[in-house]
Amino acid sequence: MSEQDRNVERREIADALVRALERRHELLDAIVESEDYDSAIEAIAGMLGTSPVPAEAVLRLSFDRLTKVGRRRIRAELEDLNNQLSFTMGEPATSAEAMTLRPFAADADRDVFAARTADMQEAGDGSGAPAGDLDDEIRAGLQRVEAEEAAWLVAVHGSEKIGMVFGDLIDGEVNLRIWIHPAHRKHGYGTAALRKSRSEMAAYFPAAPLVVRAPAAGA
């Protein structure tokens, strides 16, 4: 097996691990209901839409990989493998694939939240209420983040801010909202933000299911 083939297999395994951790509760139920080792692998492969090799890696996953640090390391490994394979296969990553998510910063990211508020004409808390004073909204939003009731993330491509992702913990569920700047819509950023936000929200709210309450803008 060539080095590239090994990286492809490792990427498939890492991708399966990321998806397994996102669906860990229902996955555990499927494993518990399996008759034996082989049937558990078959159940995992069917649930994740992957082959037996990654499914077995999921089954053999150790509990220490379930921590926030463990999950972040798996995601980082997947991103690294994606970058390696994009380079070796001569297929540069698209802008959407290169986009990343990072935590919102009150001062540095006031501009992107202001653009979102001007575009949406709604409060940032997902209530649908009219937008209030910008600084008051940011302060209230970050207080919810500090209380582990919300997550505010900025979608970034290089040095450019593409949009924002909001997660609100309500009645045990994470309500996900994605906003993409009008100048960057119709380029796949909404879909990329949705995909990347699943693992981010799983790290912020490990036990809560993710519910997309609004479509990904610009998908």
C-alpha positions, -999 to 999 in steps of 0.1 A, spaced: 0 0 0 14 34 -10 17 63 14 -12 80 -4 -34 49 -1 -26 48 36 -35 84 40 -68 78 22 -76 49 46 -66 70 76 -88 99 64 -117 75 60 -111 62 96 -108 98 110 -139 109 91 -159 79 105 -146 87 141 -158 123 138 -192 113 126 -194 85 152 -187 110 180 -214 133 166 -239 104 168 -224 87 199 -256 83 218 -275 65 190 -244 46 180 -239 33 215 -275 20 215 -268 2 182 -237 -14 197 -255 -25 228 -282 -41 207 -257 -60 185 -254 -98 190 -217 -100 187 -185 -82 175 -191 -87 138 -228 -76 139 -217 -45 158 -193 -36 130 -220 -42 105 -244 -20 124 -218 8 127 -209 6 90 -246 9 80 -253 38 104 -222 58 93 -223 48 56 -187 35 58 -167 4 52 -158 -23 78 -123 -11 85 -134 24 98 -164 8 115 -141 -15 134 -119 15 144 -151 31 158 -159 0 177 -124 -1 192 -125 36 202 -112 41 237 -131 62 262 -103 88 264 -111 98 228 -145 109 239 -132 139 259 -133 174 243 -95 173 238 -98 138 222 -125 149 198 -105 180 188 -75 159 181 -95 136 159 -109 166 140 -75 182 136 -61 149 122 -89 148 97 -83 184 86 -46 176 83 -52 145 62 -76 164 40 -50 190 33 -23 164 26 -45 146 1 -57 177 -16 -20 186 -22 -8 151 -33 -37 146 -56 -33 179 -72 -68 191 -62 -66 223 -42 -93 227 -16 -122 249 -26 -129 281 -7 -157 265 12 -135 235 22 -108 259 34 -132 278 56 -127 274 94 -148 283 125 -134 301 155 -149 316 187 -164 351 184 -144 379 200 -163 409 212 -140 437 199 -124 420 169 -157 406 155 -181 434 162 -180 442 125 -193 408 113 -220 407 139 -230 442 128 -232 431 92 -253 401 103 -277 423 123 -281 448 94 -289 419 71 -312 400 93 -328 428 113 -332 404 142 -317 400 176 -288 376 179 -304 353 204 -325 335 179 -358 347 194 -368 365 162 -372 397 182 -361 431 166 -324 438 170 -314 459 200 -283 479 207 -253 462 191 -230 462 221 -258 452 244 -266 422 222 -229 412 220 -226 415 258 -257 394 264 -246 368 238 -212 363 253 -228 360 288 -248 331 274 -216 316 260 -199 320 293 -228 303 310 -225 274 285 -260 282 271 -248 293 237 -219 292 212 -210 320 189 -185 312 161 -171 332 132 -167 315 98 -133 326 84 -115 320 51 -80 332 54 -82 367 69 -118 373 56 -149 368 78 -175 348 58 -203 347 83 -213 335 118 -227 303 134 -249 304 165 -258 275 187 -284 280 215 -290 253 241 -328 252 246 -347 224 264 -317 200 260 -313 207 223 -288 228 204 -306 251 180 -282 258 151 -284 290 131 -260 299 103 -256 333 86 -234 338 56 -225 374 44 -244 383 13 -212 389 -6 -202 352 0 -234 334 -7 -239 308 -33 -204 295 -30 -210 265 -7 -200 283 25 -234 277 42 -231 239 36 -195 239 48 -204 259 79 -232 234 86 -208 204 82 -180 219 103 -204 232 130 -216 197 139 -183 187 155 -179 222 170 -213 220 187 -206 185 199 -175 198 217 -195 227 233 -226 207 242 -215 170 244 -248 155 254 -272 176 234 -287 167 199 -283 192 172 -314 208 156 -311 230 125 -339 256 129 -330 276 98 -315 267 64 -278 274 59 -276 307 41 -257 306 9 -256 268 7 
